[in-house]
């Protein structure tokens, strides 16, 4: 489909983006309410192409080159917005107001109890039944001459049960190398809780090209927060040493799959890690992911305290992009965020956001290849 720079509901801005920033824009289908969505593609001379849509501020395509310059799309997704409308797996989505689970959809803030939308009974997951992944975001400003685009969203007081009006912004940008950055901002008019992240599924062999079980992973974390059988933290902080969740050194993801720990189900990774290691310019290396077959490597750098590892255990999609199927373990999520259920665990880093304080966070995804 040829890029469109006019004739859409955001025509003036679309035209300005095309002329000033070199960002190409395509229509991406309509929501159930008849709203027109767009697909924005950012490129750089290093050969990285990043396509994002204003529906859910989602990453749709991510093309990275190998040493010969051949590009491969390394994220799972769909070809048009109508497929995302029924997506239960949050493919590529910006997650908010609160990433991950809040136990029983309840928390207490400043002595007052709040009840949230329940969409993962009995818990609230990824912001509730109508989280940020299901909203049409407004296209914000772009940086003239640079592959950068932002989206903004207003969440009113009481939205999904959360207190306070929240204004959020997510910005996608590409530098001069084979890397991209996601930055998050949020402000509120009264105390609330916030935990924003991106839920992309990566497969460095290429979207729809087998599973990630042969991928090799390192997570820079000496501790994690164990979950109960309903995937909610127990409140404990345990060392990863001598456990199946120890990824301090490069380990094949599938190497321990199916191993049963005492009193637990067979291993299927959906774990929150407490990141450690030295910060450089405010960020630390959270994880390194390698596909031995293609030689592609992805490094995740973030200023967030935690990283959620999810290996696509429940994927079962028969038709993704270009007719691809996405069975279980077709992609891996490395979600930089605060800890799940943080408001209910005083020993976890606080996710409380107060007026005039502001929430700011950045995560970088950096790629290389020896194949």
Buried (B, 14 or more C-beta within 10 A) or exposed (E): EEEBBEEBEBEEBBBBBBEEBBBBBBBBBBBEEEEBBBBBBBBBEBBBBBBBBBBBBBBBBBBBBBEEEEBBBBBBBBBBBBBBBEBEBBBBBBBBBBBBBBBBBBBEBEEEEBEBBBBBEEBBBBBBBEBBBBBBBBBBBBEEEBBBBBBBBEBEEEBBBBBBBBEBBBBBBBBEEBBBBBBBBBBBEBBBBBBBBBBBBBBBBBBBBBBBBBBBBBBBBBBBBBBEEEBBBEBEBEEBEEBBBBBBEEBBBBEBBEEEEEEEEEBBBBBBBBBBEEEEEEBBBBBBBBBBEBBBBBBBBBBBBBBBBBBBEEBEBEEBBEEBEBEBBBBBBBBBBBBBBBBBBEEBEEBBBEEEEEBEBBBBBBBBBEE
